[in-house]
């Protein structure tokens, strides 16, 4: 607990420093960000088209069709990532909790889209605001009867506001899905659902607005292309806060040692990782926010190189350090490389992307080992993959990209994870006091599938997990 308090004070100190810088950066009126969301009439004036029909007849319209279509395809690819998350999380956990994992992932995706439409999108992109917190109003921001208003000047006629929303909504749900893997096997379903909804509706959009919404980090020059920190580290450190309150699974650290609780299906986890890798091409490629052939193809290449390097580095590290060819660690190496390159996929050179991915692959092995040693139970390694490697990926931009300040990168990622960790800890602590967050020992032993859902993922294979033999002494 003393270690936790020290860490919390450190995070709080960085967050206060970041807030101080932000307030002073925005103290001059001329430094205020330009509004992103404008009325339909203003959008029409900005683009020069009085009606949508007039725009369809312009020479820019064919490019608009291609750009907008690519954003929608990319959104669909990110949507598939949620199937990947469900597969990875259920494959790397015990069979008796598979239904529970799937249920949580379905809930988070659906709730994430709805809450992001209701409030999250307009918190994250509030328009003209103080750089720290803003709210543009309830809803997405434009009415379907205002076709000119769909073309916001901020995006240069590359997509409609609807395409932008659905693409961003997929990102928002991803952050909460990461938490699901951290807490699996012992959390009350209702408590997780409440926390996940709050994370997507409020906490994630606030930090997102600091950069992508034109906030104080954007003004300082912080760079996070597709969300190594804004999406992945947010999910990882929200998960860390929950795990510290929730505690470890039964038997994980009994006897003063780290006991392995193996996942029930490595093939299912492998399918999930490859689905995530596929979806990541949309995650990073769609973040170009157009179908520009040079930029999109460049991002595809850096994404693939980093993932490959991450996997090989994790394989080599486990072999050298632990004398073990660990398949789950190789899978986490792929994801570590992907998370690592996400912040700079459009600006880090291909060969530097190999280095970023390889370093992430090494980091994830030692991070997972570290959290085990300090008795932080993360069944799927999500805190290490998304949280720790998310930080590395963001800092890597400041190392490998000229003109991007390493210190601004450090300030930005520290402020974001500090805010998320502290607020998540506070919210989850309140949920614990009001409703409780952990299932009973009996429910945990029997498995959450039967206790919370009344069915099993493998009804014809009872006994798929063999209990330890009884002590006959």
C-alpha positions as CSV (number, residue, x, y, z in Angstrom):
1,X,0.0,0.0,0.0
2,X,2.9,2.4,0.7
3,X,4.2,1.7,-2.8
4,X,0.8,2.5,-4.2
5,X,0.5,5.8,-2.2
6,X,3.9,6.9,-3.4
7,X,3.0,6.1,-7.0
8,X,-0.3,7.9,-6.6
9,X,1.4,11.0,-5.2
10,X,3.9,10.9,-8.1
11,X,1.1,10.7,-10.7
12,X,-0.8,13.4,-8.9
13,X,2.2,15.7,-9.0
14,X,2.7,15.2,-12.7
15,X,-1.0,15.8,-13.3
16,X,-0.9,19.0,-11.3
17,X,2.2,20.2,-13.2
18,X,0.4,19.3,-16.5
19,X,-2.7,21.2,-15.4
20,X,-0.6,24.3,-14.4
21,X,1.1,24.3,-17.9
22,X,-2.2,23.8,-19.6
23,X,-3.9,26.7,-17.7
24,X,-1.1,29.1,-18.5
25,X,-0.9,28.0,-22.1
26,X,-4.5,28.9,-22.5
27,X,-4.4,32.1,-20.5
28,X,-3.9,34.2,-23.7
29,X,-7.1,34.5,-25.8
30,X,-5.2,34.2,-29.1
31,X,-4.0,30.7,-28.1
32,X,-7.5,29.2,-27.8
33,X,-8.0,26.4,-30.3
34,X,-10.3,27.0,-33.2
35,X,-13.7,25.5,-33.0
36,X,-14.1,22.1,-34.6
37,X,-17.8,21.6,-34.6
38,X,-19.6,24.3,-36.6
39,X,-23.2,24.8,-37.7
40,X,-24.3,23.6,-41.0
41,X,-24.4,27.1,-42.4
42,X,-20.9,27.8,-41.3
43,X,-19.7,24.5,-42.8
44,X,-21.3,25.4,-46.0
45,X,-19.5,28.8,-46.0
46,X,-16.2,27.2,-45.2
47,X,-16.4,24.6,-47.9
48,X,-18.0,27.0,-50.4
49,X,-21.0,24.8,-51.1
50,X,-24.5,26.0,-50.3
51,X,-26.1,22.5,-50.6
52,X,-24.9,18.9,-50.5
53,X,-26.1,18.5,-54.1
54,X,-23.8,21.3,-55.2
55,X,-20.9,19.5,-53.5
56,X,-21.8,16.2,-55.3
57,X,-21.3,18.0,-58.6
58,X,-17.9,19.4,-57.7
59,X,-14.6,17.8,-58.9
60,X,-13.8,17.1,-55.2
61,X,-16.6,14.7,-54.7
62,X,-15.0,11.6,-56.2
63,X,-12.1,12.0,-53.7
64,X,-14.5,12.5,-50.9
65,X,-16.3,9.2,-51.8
66,X,-13.0,7.3,-51.6
67,X,-11.8,8.9,-48.4
68,X,-15.1,8.5,-46.7
69,X,-15.4,4.9,-47.8
70,X,-11.9,4.1,-46.5
71,X,-12.8,5.6,-43.1
72,X,-15.9,3.4,-42.9
73,X,-13.9,0.3,-44.0
74,X,-11.3,1.1,-41.3
75,X,-14.1,1.4,-38.7
76,X,-15.3,-2.0,-39.7
77,X,-11.8,-3.4,-39.3
78,X,-11.5,-1.9,-35.8
79,X,-14.9,-3.4,-35.1
80,X,-13.4,-6.8,-35.9
81,X,-10.8,-6.1,-33.2
82,X,-13.5,-6.6,-30.6
83,X,-13.9,-10.2,-31.7
84,X,-10.1,-10.5,-31.4
85,X,-10.2,-9.1,-27.9
86,X,-13.0,-11.5,-26.9
87,X,-11.0,-14.4,-28.3
88,X,-7.7,-13.5,-26.7
89,X,-9.2,-12.9,-23.3
90,X,-11.3,-16.0,-23.3
91,X,-8.5,-18.2,-24.7
92,X,-6.0,-17.0,-22.1
93,X,-8.3,-17.5,-19.1
94,X,-10.0,-20.5,-17.6
95,X,-12.7,-22.3,-19.5
96,X,-15.1,-21.8,-16.6
97,X,-15.1,-18.0,-17.2
98,X,-15.3,-18.0,-21.0
99,X,-19.0,-17.0,-21.2
100,X,-18.4,-14.2,-18.7
101,X,-15.5,-12.8,-20.8
102,X,-17.6,-12.9,-24.0
103,X,-20.6,-11.3,-22.2
104,X,-18.4,-8.4,-21.0
105,X,-17.0,-7.8,-24.4
106,X,-20.4,-7.7,-26.0
107,X,-21.6,-5.3,-23.3
108,X,-18.7,-3.0,-23.6
109,X,-18.9,-2.7,-27.4
110,X,-22.6,-2.0,-27.4
111,X,-22.6,0.3,-24.4
112,X,-19.5,2.1,-25.7
113,X,-21.1,3.0,-29.0
114,X,-24.3,4.3,-27.2
115,X,-22.6,6.2,-24.4
116,X,-20.1,7.7,-26.9
117,X,-23.0,8.9,-29.0
118,X,-24.8,10.3,-26.0
119,X,-22.0,12.3,-24.3
120,X,-18.5,10.9,-25.1
121,X,-18.1,12.2,-28.6
122,X,-19.0,15.8,-27.7
123,X,-16.7,15.7,-24.6
124,X,-13.8,14.5,-26.7
125,X,-14.5,17.0,-29.5
126,X,-16.2,19.9,-27.8
127,X,-15.0,22.6,-30.2
128,X,-13.9,25.8,-28.6
129,X,-13.1,25.0,-25.0
130,X,-10.5,25.7,-22.2
131,X,-8.2,22.9,-23.3
132,X,-8.8,20.7,-20.3
133,X,-12.6,20.0,-20.2
134,X,-15.4,20.9,-22.6
135,X,-18.8,19.7,-23.5
136,X,-20.4,20.4,-26.9
137,X,-23.9,19.1,-25.9
138,X,-25.7,15.8,-25.9
139,X,-25.7,13.7,-29.1
140,X,-23.3,13.5,-32.0
141,X,-23.5,17.2,-33.0
142,X,-25.3,17.3,-36.3
143,X,-28.8,16.4,-37.5
144,X,-29.3,14.2,-40.5
145,X,-31.4,16.9,-42.0
146,X,-28.3,19.1,-42.2
147,X,-26.2,17.5,-45.0
148,X,-23.9,20.4,-45.5
149,X,-23.1,20.4,-41.7
150,X,-21.8,16.8,-42.1
151,X,-18.8,18.2,-43.9
152,X,-16.7,19.7,-41.1
153,X,-13.9,22.1,-42.1
154,X,-11.6,20.3,-39.6
155,X,-11.4,17.3,-41.8
156,X,-11.0,19.0,-45.2
157,X,-14.1,17.4,-46.8
158,X,-12.6,13.9,-46.3
159,X,-15.5,12.3,-44.4
160,X,-18.9,13.0,-43.0
161,X,-19.4,13.6,-39.3
162,X,-21.1,10.2,-39.2
163,X,-18.0,8.4,-40.5
164,X,-15.9,10.2,-38.0
165,X,-18.2,9.3,-35.1
166,X,-18.4,5.6,-35.9
167,X,-14.6,5.3,-36.4
168,X,-13.9,7.1,-33.1
169,X,-16.6,5.1,-31.2
170,X,-14.7,1.9,-32.1
171,X,-11.6,3.4,-30.4
172,X,-13.5,4.4,-27.3
173,X,-14.9,0.9,-26.8
174,X,-11.4,-0.5,-27.2
175,X,-10.1,1.3,-24.0
176,X,-12.8,-0.4,-21.8
177,X,-12.3,-3.8,-23.5
178,X,-8.7,-3.7,-22.3
179,X,-9.9,-3.5,-18.7
180,X,-12.0,-6.6,-19.2
181,X,-8.9,-8.7,-19.7
182,X,-7.2,-7.4,-16.6
183,X,-10.0,-8.2,-14.1
184,X,-11.3,-11.4,-15.6
185,X,-12.1,-14.4,-13.4
186,X,-13.1,-12.7,-10.1
187,X,-15.1,-9.4,-10.8
188,X,-18.8,-8.9,-10.3
189,X,-20.3,-8.5,-13.7
190,X,-22.6,-5.6,-12.6
191,X,-19.6,-3.7,-11.1
192,X,-17.6,-4.1,-14.3
193,X,-20.4,-3.0,-16.4
194,X,-20.9,0.2,-14.4
195,X,-17.2,1.0,-14.4
196,X,-16.8,0.3,-18.1
197,X,-19.7,2.6,-19.0
198,X,-18.2,5.4,-16.9
199,X,-14.8,5.0,-18.5
200,X,-16.1,5.2,-22.1
201,X,-18.6,8.0,-21.4
202,X,-16.5,10.3,-19.3
203,X,-12.9,9.4,-18.4
204,X,-11.6,8.3,-21.9
205,X,-13.1,11.3,-23.7
206,X,-11.7,13.8,-21.3
207,X,-8.1,12.8,-21.8
208,X,-8.8,12.3,-25.5
209,X,-9.9,15.9,-25.8
210,X,-6.5,17.1,-24.5
211,X,-5.0,16.1,-27.8
212,X,-7.4,15.0,-30.5
213,X,-10.0,17.6,-29.4
214,X,-7.6,20.5,-29.7
215,X,-6.8,20.7,-26.0
216,X,-3.7,21.7,-24.1
217,X,-1.5,18.7,-25.2
218,X,-2.2,19.6,-28.8
219,X,-1.0,23.1,-28.1
220,X,2.2,21.9,-26.5
221,X,3.0,19.6,-29.5
222,X,2.3,16.2,-27.9
223,X,2.1,13.5,-30.6
224,X,0.1,10.3,-30.5
225,X,-1.1,9.4,-33.9
226,X,-3.5,6.6,-33.2
227,X,-3.5,6.2,-29.5
228,X,-0.6,4.4,-27.9
229,X,-1.3,6.5,-24.8
230,X,-4.8,7.9,-25.5
231,X,-6.4,4.5,-26.1
232,X,-4.1,1.7,-25.0
233,X,-2.3,3.2,-22.0
234,X,-5.6,4.6,-20.8
235,X,-7.1,1.1,-20.9
236,X,-4.0,-0.4,-19.3
237,X,-3.8,2.0,-16.4
238,X,-7.5,2.0,-15.8
239,X,-7.1,-1.8,-15.6
240,X,-4.2,-1.5,-13.1
241,X,-6.3,0.7,-10.8
242,X,-9.1,-1.9,-10.8
243,X,-6.7,-4.8,-10.3
244,X,-5.1,-3.2,-7.2
245,X,-8.6,-2.8,-5.6
246,X,-9.9,-6.2,-6.8
247,X,-6.9,-8.4,-5.7
248,X,-5.5,-11.5,-7.3
249,X,-7.4,-14.7,-8.3
250,X,-7.6,-17.5,-5.8
251,X,-4.4,-19.5,-5.8
252,X,-2.4,-17.2,-8.0
253,X,0.1,-16.2,-5.3
254,X,-0.4,-19.0,-2.7
255,X,2.7,-20.3,-1.0
256,X,4.7,-17.2,-1.5
257,X,5.3,-17.9,-5.2
258,X,3.8,-17.1,-8.5
259,X,1.5,-20.0,-9.6
260,X,0.6,-20.3,-13.3
261,X,-3.1,-20.4,-14.0
262,X,-3.0,-21.5,-17.7
263,X,-5.5,-20.3,-20.3
264,X,-7.8,-23.0,-21.6
265,X,-7.3,-22.5,-25.4
266,X,-4.1,-21.1,-26.9
267,X,-5.5,-21.8,-30.4
268,X,-8.4,-19.5,-29.6
269,X,-6.1,-16.8,-28.3
270,X,-4.0,-17.1,-31.4
271,X,-7.0,-16.5,-33.6
272,X,-7.8,-13.5,-31.5
273,X,-4.3,-12.1,-31.9
274,X,-4.4,-12.4,-35.7
275,X,-7.8,-10.8,-35.8
276,X,-6.4,-7.9,-33.7
277,X,-3.4,-7.6,-36.1
278,X,-5.7,-7.5,-39.1
279,X,-7.9,-4.9,-37.4
280,X,-4.9,-2.8,-36.4
281,X,-4.3,-2.0,-40.1
282,X,-7.7,-0.2,-39.9
283,X,-6.9,1.2,-36.4
284,X,-3.7,2.8,-37.7
285,X,-4.5,3.1,-41.4
286,X,-7.8,4.8,-40.7
287,X,-6.1,7.3,-38.4
288,X,-4.7,8.9,-41.5
289,X,-8.2,10.3,-41.8
290,X,-8.1,10.0,-45.6
291,X,-7.4,7.4,-48.3
292,X,-4.2,9.1,-49.2
293,X,-2.3,6.2,-50.9
294,X,1.2,7.1,-49.8
295,X,0.3,7.7,-46.1
296,X,-2.0,4.7,-45.7
297,X,0.5,2.3,-47.4
298,X,3.3,3.7,-45.2
299,X,1.3,3.2,-42.0
300,X,0.5,-0.4,-43.1
301,X,4.2,-1.1,-43.5
302,X,5.3,0.3,-40.2
303,X,2.5,-1.5,-38.4
304,X,3.4,-4.9,-39.9
305,X,7.1,-4.4,-39.3
306,X,6.7,-3.4,-35.6
307,X,4.3,-6.4,-34.9
308,X,6.7,-8.9,-36.5
309,X,9.7,-7.5,-34.6
310,X,7.7,-7.5,-31.4
311,X,6.9,-11.2,-31.7
312,X,10.4,-12.2,-32.6
313,X,11.9,-10.1,-29.8
314,X,9.5,-11.6,-27.2
315,X,10.4,-15.2,-28.5
316,X,14.1,-14.5,-28.2
317,X,13.8,-12.9,-24.8
318,X,11.8,-15.7,-23.3
319,X,14.2,-18.3,-24.7
320,X,17.4,-16.5,-23.4
321,X,16.0,-15.4,-20.1
322,X,13.7,-18.2,-19.1
323,X,14.9,-21.1,-21.4
324,X,11.3,-21.4,-22.6
325,X,9.6,-21.1,-26.0
326,X,6.4,-19.6,-24.6
327,X,3.6,-19.3,-27.2
328,X,1.4,-16.9,-25.2
329,X,4.4,-14.6,-24.7
330,X,5.0,-14.6,-28.4
331,X,1.4,-13.6,-29.0
332,X,1.8,-10.8,-26.5
333,X,4.9,-9.8,-28.4
334,X,2.8,-9.2,-31.5
335,X,0.4,-7.0,-29.6
336,X,3.2,-5.2,-27.8
337,X,4.8,-4.3,-31.2
338,X,1.4,-3.1,-32.4
339,X,0.8,-0.9,-29.4
340,X,4.3,0.4,-29.5
341,X,4.1,1.7,-33.1
342,X,0.6,3.1,-32.8
343,X,1.7,6.5,-31.6
344,X,4.1,7.1,-34.5
345,X,3.0,4.8,-37.3
346,X,2.8,7.7,-39.7
347,X,6.1,9.4,-38.8
348,X,8.5,6.7,-37.7
349,X,10.6,5.3,-40.5
350,X,10.2,1.6,-41.4
351,X,13.6,0.5,-40.0
352,X,12.9,2.6,-36.8
353,X,9.5,0.8,-36.6
354,X,11.4,-2.5,-36.4
355,X,13.4,-1.1,-33.4
356,X,10.3,0.3,-31.7
357,X,8.5,-3.1,-32.1
358,X,11.5,-5.1,-31.0
359,X,12.0,-3.0,-27.9
360,X,8.3,-3.4,-27.1
361,X,8.6,-7.1,-27.5
362,X,11.4,-7.2,-24.9
363,X,9.6,-4.8,-22.6
364,X,6.4,-6.8,-22.5
365,X,8.2,-9.9,-21.2
366,X,9.9,-8.2,-18.3
367,X,6.8,-6.1,-17.6
368,X,4.6,-9.2,-17.2
369,X,7.2,-10.8,-15.0
370,X,7.5,-7.7,-12.9
371,X,3.7,-7.5,-12.2
372,X,3.7,-11.1,-11.2
373,X,6.5,-10.5,-8.8
374,X,4.8,-7.6,-7.1
375,X,1.6,-9.7,-6.9
376,X,-0.5,-7.8,-9.4
377,X,-2.7,-10.4,-11.1
378,X,-3.3,-9.6,-14.8
379,X,-4.5,-12.9,-16.4
380,X,-3.9,-11.8,-20.0
381,X,-1.0,-9.4,-19.6
382,X,-3.1,-6.4,-20.7
383,X,-1.5,-3.9,-18.3
384,X,1.9,-4.8,-19.7
385,X,0.9,-4.9,-23.4
386,X,-1.3,-1.9,-23.5
387,X,-0.2,0.2,-20.5
388,X,3.6,-0.2,-20.4
389,X,4.1,-0.6,-24.1
390,X,1.7,2.3,-24.7
391,X,4.0,4.5,-22.7
392,X,7.0,3.2,-24.6
393,X,5.4,3.8,-28.0
394,X,4.6,7.4,-27.1
395,X,8.1,8.1,-25.8
396,X,9.5,6.5,-28.9
397,X,8.1,9.2,-31.1
398,X,10.2,11.7,-29.1
399,X,13.3,9.5,-29.6
400,X,13.0,8.6,-33.3
401,X,11.2,11.6,-34.8
402,X,13.1,14.9,-35.2
403,X,11.1,17.9,-34.1
404,X,9.0,16.0,-31.5
405,X,10.1,16.8,-27.9
406,X,10.8,13.8,-25.8
407,X,10.0,15.9,-22.7
408,X,6.6,16.9,-24.0
409,X,5.9,13.3,-24.8
410,X,6.9,12.3,-21.3
411,X,4.7,15.1,-19.8
412,X,1.7,14.2,-21.9
413,X,1.7,10.5,-21.3
414,X,2.3,11.0,-17.6
415,X,-0.5,13.4,-17.3
416,X,-2.9,11.1,-19.2
417,X,-2.1,7.9,-17.3
418,X,-2.0,9.9,-14.0
419,X,-5.4,11.3,-14.5
420,X,-6.8,7.9,-15.7
421,X,-5.2,5.9,-12.9
422,X,-6.3,8.3,-10.1
423,X,-9.9,8.8,-11.4
424,X,-10.3,5.1,-12.2
425,X,-9.1,4.2,-8.7
426,X,-11.6,6.6,-7.2
427,X,-14.5,5.5,-9.3
428,X,-13.8,1.8,-8.7
429,X,-13.3,2.3,-5.0
430,X,-16.7,4.0,-4.8
431,X,-18.3,1.1,-6.7
432,X,-16.6,-1.2,-4.2
433,X,-18.1,0.6,-1.3
434,X,-21.6,0.9,-2.8
435,X,-22.0,-2.5,-4.5
436,X,-18.9,-4.6,-4.0
437,X,-16.6,-5.6,-6.8
438,X,-15.5,-9.2,-6.1
439,X,-17.5,-12.4,-6.3
440,X,-17.5,-14.8,-3.4
441,X,-14.9,-17.5,-3.1
442,X,-17.5,-20.1,-3.9
443,X,-18.5,-18.4,-7.1
444,X,-14.9,-17.9,-8.2
445,X,-14.1,-21.5,-7.6
446,X,-17.1,-22.8,-9.5
447,X,-16.5,-20.3,-12.3
448,X,-18.5,-17.2,-13.3
449,X,-20.1,-18.8,-16.3
450,X,-22.4,-21.0,-14.2
451,X,-22.8,-18.6,-11.2
452,X,-23.4,-15.4,-13.2
453,X,-24.8,-16.7,-16.5
454,X,-26.3,-20.1,-15.7
455,X,-24.5,-21.8,-18.6
456,X,-21.1,-23.1,-19.8
457,X,-19.0,-22.4,-22.9
458,X,-18.3,-26.2,-23.0
459,X,-21.4,-28.0,-21.7
460,X,-20.3,-31.3,-23.1
461,X,-16.9,-31.2,-21.7
462,X,-17.4,-31.0,-18.0
463,X,-14.1,-31.6,-16.2
464,X,-12.1,-29.9,-18.9
465,X,-10.1,-28.4,-16.1
466,X,-8.9,-31.1,-13.7
467,X,-8.7,-30.0,-10.0
468,X,-5.6,-30.6,-8.0
469,X,-5.6,-34.0,-6.2
470,X,-6.8,-33.9,-2.6
471,X,-4.3,-34.1,0.2
472,X,-4.6,-37.6,1.7
473,X,-2.0,-37.1,4.5
